[in-house]
């Protein structure tokens, strides 16, 4: 935990600047941002199922495009 005590005749702005500098140099904020969106690593079975699902969707999309039942997506930005 970071603690900063106010010096004699120190303005609040100066105290705040000193505190923020100390927080940045400690790396505390960087570590907190790293762990903010932690997701458990997927198991081997889940990874495989996900990959197979993506593969089957891709194959189905390609099949429909070849049959002309699905419009081919244009790559790039939309033009309004």
N, C-alpha and C positions, 0 to 999 in steps of 0.2 A: 504494500500500500504506500502511496506517495503522500508525503506530508510536507507542507510549506507553511512556515510561520511568518507572520507579518513583521517586518523590521520597523524600527522607530521612524516615524514620519514618511513611511512608504505609502504611495497612493495605491488605491485598489487596482487600477489598471496595471501598474508595475507588478503587483503581486500576482495578478492573473496571468500576465505574460511569463513570469518566472515559473508559475505552476504549469502552464501549457508546454513550455520548453522542457521542463523536467519530465512530463508525461511522454512527450515525443521521444526524448533520448532514452527513456527506460524501455521502450518497445512494448509497453503494456497495451496500447491501443491496437498495434499491429497484431498482437497475439489474440486479442478479443475479436478482431475482424476475421481472423483465420478460422476460429472455432464457432463463429456465428451461425453458419449454414452447414453444420456438420451433418453428413448423411452416412449411415452405416454402409460399409462396403457390401455389394451384392454377393450372394453366394454363387457358386459355380452353376448350379441348376437354374437360378434366376437369370444369370447372364446368358446361358444357352437358350432358354425359352425366349428371352427378349430378342436375341439375335435371329432366331428362327422366325419369330413373328415379323420382324422387320423384313427379312428375306422373302417371306410369303407375300407380304403387302407389296413389295417392290415388283415381284413377279406378276402379281395380279394386275397392278397398275400398267406394266409394260404390255401385258396381254390385251387389256382393254384399249390401250393406245393403238396397238396394231390393228385391232378390229374396227377402230374409228368410233368407238363408243365413249371415248374420253378425250377431251381436248388436251393437247400437249401444252404443258406449262411453259410460259415464256420466262427466260432467266433474265434477271436484272430488275430495275426499279419499274414501278407502275407509272404509266403516263396518264395524268388526269386531264 
